[in-house]
Amino acid sequence: MNRLASSFEENANPRIIPFMMTGDPHLEVTVELIIELGRAGVTAIELGVPFSDPTADGPVIQAASERALHQQITCYDVLQVGKAVRDRGCNTPLILFSYLNPLLQYGLQKLLQDASEIGFDGLIIPDLPYEESSEIRELCMQYGIPLILFVAPTTKQRIEQIVKESQGFVYCVSSLGTTGIRSQFAPEIASFLQTVKEKSPLPVAVGFGVATPKHVAYFSQYVDAVIVGSALVQLIHEKRESLLDLDKRSYALQDIIKFVKELRK
């Protein structure tokens, strides 16, 4: 059993999968955050590769991507963050979250080989249509890196097909549009999640807009894990100055971990 599957099995609901933008506010801080989140018992961690045109992301993650790009963070840097935490004994599953273009620039086969050797446990490509994913799925299988596919409320006719080809877990999109904190979700989302859960042989996770313990409790009735992105990225940005100050960093990290732990209450 691989590390991601084991983590789903060993952790009880509500399971949290946080997303962070690598290098925002600094690569060193990203490493520390991953280690602390692992100690806090998250099920996996998504590491974002900054990209200039993140079409699936809302303003919070777009801004984080711009800040990381300003520091010239690349796909290579994200992989090196993974190596750094593995070298420090962190075994929390790591998922590389990247738009397709940075992966092509790096070289898909080289990327998957490097990610596999470092110890990454999954790959998410938000702008890769399912219909165009077969070649990358095969490469991912070759290197043992699950390609995690999206299922949206608009893909009802293809749910069965997509979950059949998914690897790692199925990523359900909670609502139409981009990522971002939401105050409410459409009532029909519950039946959509139930349908996906019934058809999927893999764990099912939901993301886009999840930001509060109430959201986590609601969605955990229907899925195996909840992905929290914009709310965490925003909090990290709010703590930016303290995170960059070595004398204050530990306190800022404690505040962020407290937020993540409280999502499970």
N, C-alpha and C positions, 0 to 999 in steps of 0.2 A: 504494500500500500504506500502511495507517495505521500509527501509531507502535507499537501493540501487536503487530500482525502482524510488523512489521519486527524488533521486539525478540526475538520467538521465533525468527525466521530467523537473526538475527545472533549470538545467544548459543547456546552449545553445552550439552548436558546435562552435569552436572546443573544445571538452571535453578532458581533460587530466587525465589519471590514472597513477600516478608515482609508481614505484617499488623501495623499498629500502631494504637493508639487515639489519635486526634487530641487533642492538648492534655494528654496524660498523659506527663510531669508538667507541661508548659507548651507553649503554641503555638510559642514561639520554638525550643524544643528539638525539636519535631516537624519544623519546617522544616530544622534542621541535620541531623537524622537522615535525612530524605529525600535531601538533597544528598549526604551521605556514603554512603548505601546505593546511590545512583545511581552514584557513583564506583567503588563496589565491584563493579559489574557485575550487579546483580540484574535480573531480566527485567521485573518490574513491582512496584509497591507498592500494597497495599490500605490505604486510609485509613478507619478506622472512625469513624462518627458515633455519639457516645454516645447510649444509649437506656435508659430506666428499666426495661424488661422484655425484656432480650435472651435470648429463649427458646432460641436455638440455641447459646448460649455457656455455657461452663463457668465455674467460680469465678474463674479468673485474669482473663479478659476482662470478666466481670461487675464485678469489683472495679475494673478500669481504667475501665470505663464510668462507674461511680459517682464515681470521683475526677474524671473529666473533667466530669461533670454538676455536681459541686460547684463547679467553676470556671465554670459556666454556658456551656460550649462547645456551640455549635449547629451545624446544617448549614451555615449561612452562614459560620461560622468555618472549617469544613473546606474549603469552597470557597476562602476567602481564603488558606489555607495553600497550596492548589494554585497560586493566582495568585502568591504570594510566591516559590515555587520556580521557576515558569516565568519570572518576572521576573529571577531570578538565573541563568537559562540552563540549568536542569536539564531534560533531555528524557526522563527515565525515565518510562515509562507509569504513569499514576496511575489507580487504580480506586477509585471511591467505594463504600464498603461501609456500607449503612444498612438498618435495619428500615424498614418501609413508612410508619409513622406520621410520623416526622420529615420524610419526603419530601412527604407529603400536606400537612403544616403549611406547608411552604415553598411548595408549589405545584408539581406535577410538571412542567408545561410550562416554567415559569420556571426550575426547577432544571436541567432538561436544556439549556435555552438558555444559562444562566449557565455550566454545567459545560463545554459545548461551546466557548464563547467563551474560557474560561480555559485549556482544554487538557486536560481529563480524557479518559481513554481507555476507560472501562468503568464499569459499574454492577452491583453485586451487592445483591440484596434477599433476605436469608435467609428471611424469613417470607412471601414471595410464592409461592403455589402455582403450578405450571406452568399448571394449568387456568384460572387467573385472570390470566395474564400477557400476553394478546394485546394489550390496549390499550396497556400500557406498552411492549411490544416495538415496536409501531408508532411510538410517540412517540420511542423511542430511535433507531430507524432514521431518523426525520425529522431528528434532530439529530446523527446520526453518533456516538452513544454506545452501544457494544455492551452489551446486557443479557446478562449471564453467568448461565446457569442451572445449577442443581444436579442431579446424578444420584446417587442413593443405592443401596446394595445391595438395598434393598427395592423399587426401581422397575424391576425387570428387564423387566416387560411393556411399559414405556414408554420404554425407553432409546432406541430408534430414533427415536421421535417427538420426544423432548426434544432429542437432539443435532441433529436436523434444524432445529429452531427456535432453537438456541443461537447466540449471537454472541460474537465475541472468542475465547473458549475455553470448554471444558466443565469445570465444577467437579465433580469426583468426591469424594464424602464417603467417607472411609476406613472409617468404622465408625458404628454406630448411636449415638444419644445426642448430647450436646453436645460442643462443642470442649473441648480440654484435653490435656495431655501424657499420652501412653500408653506403657507399657513393651512392649506387644505388640499385634499385630493378628491378626484372624481369618485362617486360612490361605486361605480362599476369596476373599479380597480380590484376589488376583492374577488369578484368572480373570475376576472382575468388571471389573477395569481393562482387561484384554485385550479383553473384549467391547466395552467402550465405545470403546476405541482403534480397533478394527476398523470400528466403525460411524460414527465421527465424522470429518467432513471438516475439523474444526478441531483445533487443539492441545488436549490433554487435561491437566488439572492435578489433583492430589490434595491434599486438606487434611484437617484435624481430627486432632490428635494427633501430628503430625510434629515431632520435637524434637531429633534427633541426626543426626550424619553417617551412622550406620548406617541409620537410617530413610530418609534422602535417597537413599543408594546403592541400597537395596532398591527403593524406589518408582520411581526413575529408570530401572529396567529396563523398566517398563511404561508410563510416561507421559512427557509432554514437560516438565512442571514440577511442583515441589513447593511447597506453600504452608505457611509456618511462622508460626504465630500466637502461641499461649499461651506457648511457650518464650521467644520474643523479648519479648513483653509483660512477662513475669515478670522477665527480665533488665533491661529498662528500669526497672522498678519498683525492683529491687535497687540500681540505680545512681542512683536518684532524687536523693539529696542532692548527689552529685557533679555531676549534670547541671544542677542548679539553681545551682551555684556556678561563676561565670564562670572562676575560676582553675583549677577542676578539670574543667570540662566536656570539654575536648579529650581528656583521658585516658579519661574515661568513654565518650566516643564511639568512641575507638579500641578499647576493650574490646568494645563492642557489634559493631563492624564485624568485629573478629577472630572473634567467635562466628559471624557470618553467613558469613564466608569459609571457616571451618573446616567448615561444613555441606557444602561442595562437595568436600571431600577424601575 
